């Protein structure tokens, strides 16, 4: 149980947009074929890569501080 809570806390500390995108990809992976999944993954990836949260993550890493996620 302790390990599960540690993992949950680690996941929760990430960008909400990134976590939601990964969760969506996992849920879709059981429903669709590989080709369609690749298209969907690209769409999800674009939402994360072009987000303000990605920029905040990179900036906070270079400044050696905790990120402030805005889910944007």
BASEDREN-657730 format. One record per residue: residue number from 1; chain; x, y, z of N, C-alpha, C, CB in turn. Coordinates in steps of 0.001 Angstrom, whole numbers, plus 500000, padded with zeros to 6 digits. Glycine has a CB too. Layout:
// BASEDREN-657730
<filum num="NUM" chaine="A" n_X="X" n_Y="Y" n_Z="Z" ca_X="X" ca_Y="Y" ca_Z="Z" c_X="X" c_Y="Y" c_Z="Z" cb_X="X" cb_Y="Y" cb_Z="Z"/>
...
//
This chain:
// BASEDREN-657730
<filum num="1" chaine="A" n_X="500825" n_Y="498805" n_Z="500000" ca_X="500000" ca_Y="500000" ca_Z="500000" c_X="500868" c_Y="501257" c_Z="500000" cb_X="499062" cb_Y="499999" cb_Z="501209"/>
<filum num="2" chaine="A" n_X="501957" n_Y="501214" n_Z="500738" ca_X="502851" ca_Y="502366" ca_Z="500811" c_X="503458" c_Y="502678" c_Z="499441" cb_X="503964" cb_Y="502114" cb_Z="501838"/>
<filum num="3" chaine="A" n_X="503841" n_Y="501628" n_Z="498711" ca_X="504409" ca_Y="501824" ca_Z="497374" c_X="503370" c_Y="502403" c_Z="496420" cb_X="504953" cb_Y="500496" cb_Z="496819"/>
<filum num="4" chaine="A" n_X="502145" n_Y="501929" n_Z="496532" ca_X="501068" ca_Y="502432" ca_Z="495674" c_X="500815" c_Y="503911" c_Z="495934" cb_X="499777" cb_Y="501628" cb_Z="495898"/>
<filum num="5" chaine="A" n_X="500824" n_Y="504307" n_Z="497190" ca_X="500620" ca_Y="505720" ca_Z="497535" c_X="501781" c_Y="506574" c_Z="497037" cb_X="500458" cb_Y="505888" cb_Z="499059"/>
<filum num="6" chaine="A" n_X="502997" n_Y="506053" n_Z="497136" ca_X="504165" ca_Y="506791" ca_Z="496644" c_X="504054" c_Y="506999" c_Z="495140" cb_X="505475" cb_Y="506041" cb_Z="496989"/>
<filum num="7" chaine="A" n_X="503634" n_Y="505954" n_Z="494416" ca_X="503462" ca_Y="506070" ca_Z="492968" c_X="502342" c_Y="507050" c_Z="492636" cb_X="503166" cb_Y="504695" cb_Z="492347"/>
<filum num="8" chaine="A" n_X="501237" n_Y="506978" n_Z="493356" ca_X="500118" ca_Y="507898" ca_Z="493121" c_X="500544" c_Y="509341" c_Z="493356" cb_X="498929" cb_Y="507546" cb_Z="494030"/>
<filum num="9" chaine="A" n_X="501312" n_Y="509579" n_Z="494402" ca_X="501799" ca_Y="510937" ca_Z="494678" c_X="502753" c_Y="511418" c_Z="493598" cb_X="502492" cb_Y="510989" cb_Z="496038"/>
<filum num="10" chaine="A" n_X="503583" n_Y="510515" n_Z="493102" ca_X="504521" ca_Y="510878" ca_Z="492031" c_X="503748" c_Y="511264" c_Z="490766" cb_X="505498" cb_Y="509703" cb_Z="491732"/>
<filum num="11" chaine="A" n_X="502744" n_Y="510476" n_Z="490422" ca_X="501922" ca_Y="510773" ca_Z="489244" c_X="501187" c_Y="512093" c_Z="489441" cb_X="500913" cb_Y="509629" cb_Z="488973"/>
<filum num="12" chaine="A" n_X="500618" n_Y="512292" n_Z="490617" ca_X="499840" ca_Y="513504" ca_Z="490903" c_X="500687" c_Y="514767" c_Z="490887" cb_X="499161" cb_Y="513375" cb_Z="492244"/>
<filum num="13" chaine="A" n_X="501989" n_Y="514634" n_Z="491052" ca_X="502854" ca_Y="515814" ca_Z="491066" c_X="503177" c_Y="516318" c_Z="489665" cb_X="504138" cb_Y="515503" cb_Z="491800"/>
<filum num="14" chaine="A" n_X="502776" n_Y="515576" n_Z="488646" ca_X="503040" ca_Y="515969" ca_Z="487264" c_X="501961" c_Y="516907" c_Z="486739" cb_X="503139" cb_Y="514736" cb_Z="486372"/>
<filum num="15" chaine="A" n_X="502213" n_Y="517448" n_Z="485571" ca_X="501258" ca_Y="518344" ca_Z="484926" c_X="499910" c_Y="517649" c_Z="484744" cb_X="501801" cb_Y="518823" cb_Z="483566"/>
<filum num="16" chaine="A" n_X="498820" n_Y="518278" n_Z="485173" ca_X="497497" ca_Y="517666" ca_Z="484988" c_X="497209" c_Y="517348" c_Z="483521" cb_X="496412" cb_Y="518591" cb_Z="485533"/>
<filum num="17" chaine="A" n_X="497636" n_Y="518217" n_Z="482631" ca_X="497414" ca_Y="518003" ca_Z="481199" c_X="498151" c_Y="516749" c_Z="480724" cb_X="497875" cb_Y="519235" cb_Z="480389"/>
<filum num="18" chaine="A" n_X="499367" n_Y="516557" n_Z="481195" ca_X="500150" ca_Y="515382" ca_Z="480826" c_X="499543" c_Y="514105" c_Z="481398" cb_X="501589" cb_Y="515537" cb_Z="481307"/>
<filum num="19" chaine="A" n_X="499157" n_Y="514140" n_Z="482651" ca_X="498552" ca_Y="512963" ca_Z="483289" c_X="497250" c_Y="512592" c_Z="482575" cb_X="498284" cb_Y="513231" cb_Z="484799"/>
<filum num="20" chaine="A" n_X="496426" n_Y="513579" n_Z="482277" ca_X="495158" ca_Y="513324" ca_Z="481587" c_X="495400" c_Y="512737" c_Z="480199" cb_X="494336" cb_Y="514619" cb_Z="481476"/>
<filum num="21" chaine="A" n_X="496400" n_Y="513252" n_Z="479504" ca_X="496730" ca_Y="512735" ca_Z="478173" c_X="497175" c_Y="511288" c_Z="478219" cb_X="497814" cb_Y="513576" cb_Z="477537"/>
<filum num="22" chaine="A" n_X="498006" n_Y="510958" n_Z="479190" ca_X="498463" ca_Y="509575" ca_Z="479322" c_X="497301" c_Y="508644" c_Z="479689" cb_X="499576" cb_Y="509479" cb_Z="480384"/>
<filum num="23" chaine="A" n_X="496452" n_Y="509086" n_Z="480588" ca_X="495296" ca_Y="508281" ca_Z="480981" c_X="494374" c_Y="508054" c_Z="479784" cb_X="494525" cb_Y="508964" cb_Z="482130"/>
<filum num="24" chaine="A" n_X="494155" n_Y="509086" n_Z="479006" ca_X="493311" ca_Y="508963" ca_Z="477817" c_X="493919" c_Y="507960" c_Z="476837" cb_X="493128" cb_Y="510339" cb_Z="477134"/>
<filum num="25" chaine="A" n_X="495231" n_Y="508017" n_Z="476637" ca_X="495901" ca_Y="507092" ca_Z="475720" c_X="495773" c_Y="505644" c_Z="476197" cb_X="497381" cb_Y="507468" cb_Z="475576"/>
<filum num="26" chaine="A" n_X="495916" n_Y="505430" n_Z="477487" ca_X="495784" ca_Y="504072" ca_Z="478031" c_X="494364" c_Y="503550" c_Z="477822" cb_X="496146" cb_Y="504048" cb_Z="479538"/>
<filum num="27" chaine="A" n_X="493375" n_Y="504374" n_Z="478108" ca_X="491979" ca_Y="503951" ca_Z="477934" c_X="491671" c_Y="503638" c_Z="476468" cb_X="491022" cb_Y="505041" cb_Z="478449"/>
<filum num="28" chaine="A" n_X="492192" n_Y="504447" n_Z="475557" ca_X="491938" ca_Y="504237" ca_Z="474134" c_X="492637" c_Y="502990" c_Z="473608" cb_X="492385" cb_Y="505450" cb_Z="473340"/>
<filum num="29" chaine="A" n_X="493750" n_Y="502623" n_Z="474219" ca_X="494550" ca_Y="501505" ca_Z="473713" c_X="493812" c_Y="500170" c_Z="473759" cb_X="495827" cb_Y="501396" cb_Z="474504"/>
<filum num="30" chaine="A" n_X="492808" n_Y="500044" n_Z="474589" ca_X="492058" ca_Y="498786" ca_Z="474646" c_X="490887" c_Y="498766" c_Z="473665" cb_X="491544" cb_Y="498552" cb_Z="476059"/>
<filum num="31" chaine="A" n_X="490595" n_Y="499893" n_Z="473032" ca_X="489428" ca_Y="499984" ca_Z="472156" c_X="489743" c_Y="499974" c_Z="470659" cb_X="488678" cb_Y="501220" cb_Z="472478"/>
<filum num="32" chaine="A" n_X="490901" n_Y="500497" n_Z="470269" ca_X="491126" ca_Y="500776" ca_Z="468857" c_X="492344" c_Y="500057" c_Z="468293" cb_X="491279" cb_Y="502251" cb_Z="468652"/>
<filum num="33" chaine="A" n_X="492398" n_Y="499981" n_Z="466960" ca_X="493532" ca_Y="499337" ca_Z="466302" c_X="494759" c_Y="500255" c_Z="466308" cb_X="493163" cb_Y="498950" cb_Z="464857"/>
<filum num="34" chaine="A" n_X="495891" n_Y="499694" n_Z="465962" ca_X="497171" ca_Y="500398" ca_Z="466062" c_X="497208" c_Y="501689" c_Z="465242" cb_X="498290" cb_Y="499486" cb_Z="465616"/>
<filum num="35" chaine="A" n_X="496720" n_Y="501651" n_Z="464019" ca_X="496789" ca_Y="502825" ca_Z="463148" c_X="495979" c_Y="503996" c_Z="463725" cb_X="496278" cb_Y="502472" cb_Z="461740"/>
<filum num="36" chaine="A" n_X="494789" n_Y="503705" n_Z="464172" ca_X="493946" ca_Y="504752" ca_Z="464750" c_X="494550" c_Y="505264" c_Z="466053" cb_X="492519" cb_Y="504225" cb_Z="464994"/>
<filum num="37" chaine="A" n_X="495128" n_Y="504358" n_Z="466834" ca_X="495778" ca_Y="504767" ca_Z="468082" c_X="496930" c_Y="505725" c_Z="467830" cb_X="496281" cb_Y="503546" cb_Z="468839"/>
<filum num="38" chaine="A" n_X="497695" n_Y="505475" n_Z="466768" ca_X="498813" ca_Y="506364" ca_Z="466443" c_X="498316" c_Y="507766" c_Z="466118" cb_X="499619" cb_Y="505806" cb_Z="465264"/>
<filum num="39" chaine="A" n_X="497214" n_Y="507857" n_Z="465387" ca_X="496635" ca_Y="509168" ca_Z="465077" c_X="496162" c_Y="509871" c_Z="466347" cb_X="495465" cb_Y="509017" cb_Z="464089"/>
<filum num="40" chaine="A" n_X="495488" n_Y="509116" n_Z="467203" ca_X="494986" ca_Y="509691" ca_Z="468451" c_X="496134" c_Y="510116" c_Z="469362" cb_X="494084" cb_Y="508686" cb_Z="469177"/>
<filum num="41" chaine="A" n_X="497182" n_Y="509298" n_Z="469417" ca_X="498335" ca_Y="509625" ca_Z="470263" c_X="498993" c_Y="510916" c_Z="469795" cb_X="499359" cb_Y="508474" cb_Z="470255"/>
<filum num="42" chaine="A" n_X="499065" n_Y="511112" n_Z="468490" ca_X="499645" ca_Y="512343" ca_Z="467953" c_X="498820" c_Y="513546" c_Z="468384" cb_X="499735" cb_Y="512280" cb_Z="466417"/>
<filum num="43" chaine="A" n_X="497514" n_Y="513414" n_Z="468334" ca_X="496631" ca_Y="514504" ca_Z="468749" c_X="496810" c_Y="514821" c_Z="470233" cb_X="495168" cb_Y="514145" cb_Z="468460"/>
<filum num="44" chaine="A" n_X="496881" n_Y="513783" n_Z="471061" ca_X="497087" ca_Y="513973" ca_Z="472502" c_X="498449" c_Y="514608" c_Z="472745" cb_X="496974" cb_Y="512622" cb_Z="473265"/>
<filum num="45" chaine="A" n_X="499471" n_Y="514092" n_Z="472071" ca_X="500840" ca_Y="514591" ca_Z="472226" c_X="500915" c_Y="516076" c_Z="471887" cb_X="501811" cb_Y="513795" cb_Z="471335"/>
<filum num="46" chaine="A" n_X="500261" n_Y="516480" n_Z="470793" ca_X="500286" ca_Y="517888" ca_Z="470388" c_X="499710" c_Y="518795" c_Z="471471" cb_X="499508" cb_Y="518077" cb_Z="469087"/>
<filum num="47" chaine="A" n_X="498659" n_Y="518339" n_Z="472141" ca_X="498054" ca_Y="519144" ca_Z="473204" c_X="499018" c_Y="519345" c_Z="474367" cb_X="496769" cb_Y="518486" cb_Z="473701"/>
<filum num="48" chaine="A" n_X="499828" n_Y="518333" n_Z="474648" ca_X="500779" ca_Y="518418" ca_Z="475759" c_X="502013" c_Y="519216" c_Z="475356" cb_X="501188" cb_Y="517012" cb_Z="476226"/>
<filum num="49" chaine="A" n_X="502568" n_Y="518907" n_Z="474195" ca_X="503820" ca_Y="519532" ca_Z="473759" c_X="503679" c_Y="521033" c_Z="473560" cb_X="504299" cb_Y="518893" cb_Z="472472"/>
<filum num="50" chaine="A" n_X="502533" n_Y="521471" n_Z="473097" ca_X="502346" ca_Y="522897" ca_Z="472844" c_X="501654" c_Y="523609" c_Z="474010" cb_X="501541" cb_Y="523094" cb_Z="471571"/>
<filum num="51" chaine="A" n_X="501735" n_Y="523014" n_Z="475190" ca_X="501068" ca_Y="523596" ca_Z="476352" c_X="501998" c_Y="524508" c_Z="477146" cb_X="500533" cb_Y="522495" cb_Z="477254"/>
<filum num="52" chaine="A" n_X="501382" n_Y="525406" n_Z="477889" ca_X="502148" ca_Y="526264" ca_Z="478801" c_X="502788" c_Y="525427" c_Z="479902" cb_X="501241" cb_Y="527354" cb_Z="479417"/>
<filum num="53" chaine="A" n_X="502127" n_Y="524331" n_Z="480279" ca_X="502680" ca_Y="523475" ca_Z="481323" c_X="504020" c_Y="522870" c_Z="480908" cb_X="501695" cb_Y="522366" cb_Z="481668"/>
<filum num="54" chaine="A" n_X="504173" n_Y="522531" n_Z="479640" ca_X="505467" ca_Y="522005" ca_Z="479196" c_X="506546" c_Y="523062" c_Z="479378" cb_X="505401" cb_Y="521551" cb_Z="477718"/>
<filum num="55" chaine="A" n_X="506247" n_Y="524281" n_Z="478982" ca_X="507222" ca_Y="525363" ca_Z="479144" c_X="507556" c_Y="525578" c_Z="480619" cb_X="506685" cb_Y="526667" cb_Z="478527"/>
<filum num="56" chaine="A" n_X="506538" n_Y="525507" n_Z="481474" ca_X="506756" ca_Y="525656" ca_Z="482912" c_X="507625" c_Y="524518" c_Z="483443" cb_X="505411" cb_Y="525696" cb_Z="483662"/>
<filum num="57" chaine="A" n_X="507375" n_Y="523302" n_Z="482973" ca_X="508179" ca_Y="522166" ca_Z="483408" c_X="509639" c_Y="522325" c_Z="483038" cb_X="507641" cb_Y="520891" cb_Z="482812"/>
<filum num="58" chaine="A" n_X="509897" n_Y="522741" n_Z="481815" ca_X="511278" ca_Y="522952" ca_Z="481365" c_X="511944" c_Y="524085" c_Z="482142" cb_X="511310" cb_Y="523258" cb_Z="479860"/>
<filum num="59" chaine="A" n_X="511202" n_Y="525174" n_Z="482322" ca_X="511750" ca_Y="526329" ca_Z="483035" c_X="512038" c_Y="525987" c_Z="484494" cb_X="510782" cb_Y="527517" cb_Z="482955"/>
<filum num="60" chaine="A" n_X="511098" n_Y="525317" n_Z="485153" ca_X="511303" ca_Y="524980" ca_Z="486566" c_X="512461" c_Y="524003" c_Z="486736" cb_X="510024" cb_Y="524383" cb_Z="487166"/>
<filum num="61" chaine="A" n_X="512626" n_Y="523101" n_Z="485786" ca_X="513747" ca_Y="522160" ca_Z="485847" c_X="515071" c_Y="522904" c_Z="485751" cb_X="513642" cb_Y="521112" cb_Z="484722"/>
<filum num="62" chaine="A" n_X="515159" n_Y="523828" n_Z="484796" ca_X="516418" ca_Y="524569" ca_Z="484624" c_X="516696" c_Y="525499" c_Z="485800" cb_X="516380" cb_Y="525378" cb_Z="483328"/>
<filum num="63" chaine="A" n_X="515625" n_Y="525952" n_Z="486460" ca_X="515783" ca_Y="526828" ca_Z="487624" c_X="515857" c_Y="526040" c_Z="488938" cb_X="514627" cb_Y="527821" cb_Z="487686"/>
<filum num="64" chaine="A" n_X="515784" n_Y="524709" n_Z="488838" ca_X="515879" ca_Y="523812" ca_Z="490002" c_X="514844" c_Y="524154" c_Z="491077" cb_X="517285" cb_Y="523879" cb_Z="490603"/>
<filum num="65" chaine="A" n_X="513597" n_Y="524256" n_Z="490624" ca_X="512494" ca_Y="524537" ca_Z="491542" c_X="511308" c_Y="523660" c_Z="491158" cb_X="512103" cb_Y="526051" cb_Z="491514"/>
<filum num="66" chaine="A" n_X="510355" n_Y="523565" n_Z="492059" ca_X="509141" ca_Y="522790" ca_Z="491775" c_X="508289" c_Y="523546" c_Z="490750" cb_X="508325" cb_Y="522526" cb_Z="493087"/>
<filum num="67" chaine="A" n_X="507702" n_Y="522834" n_Z="489795" ca_X="506847" ca_Y="523504" ca_Z="488812" c_X="505527" c_Y="523958" c_Z="489420" cb_X="506576" cb_Y="522579" cb_Z="487635"/>
<filum num="68" chaine="A" n_X="504964" n_Y="524992" n_Z="488827" ca_X="503631" ca_Y="525465" ca_Z="489209" c_X="502727" c_Y="525185" c_Z="488010" cb_X="503632" cb_Y="527016" cb_Z="489607"/>
<filum num="69" chaine="A" n_X="501997" n_Y="524074" n_Z="488069" ca_X="501148" ca_Y="523673" ca_Z="486953" c_X="499897" c_Y="524537" c_Z="486894" cb_X="500768" cb_Y="522195" cb_Z="487071"/>
<filum num="70" chaine="A" n_X="499515" n_Y="524947" n_Z="485695" ca_X="498326" ca_Y="525767" ca_Z="485488" c_X="497278" c_Y="525047" c_Z="484636" cb_X="498712" cb_Y="527087" cb_Z="484831"/>
<filum num="71" chaine="A" n_X="497607" n_Y="523837" n_Z="484204" ca_X="496710" ca_Y="523044" ca_Z="483359" c_X="496317" c_Y="523806" c_Z="482094" cb_X="495454" cb_Y="522648" cb_Z="484142"/>
<filum num="72" chaine="A" n_X="497303" n_Y="524482" n_Z="481526" ca_X="497091" ca_Y="525227" ca_Z="480273" c_X="498107" c_Y="524790" c_Z="479251" cb_X="497185" cb_Y="526754" cb_Z="480501"/>
//
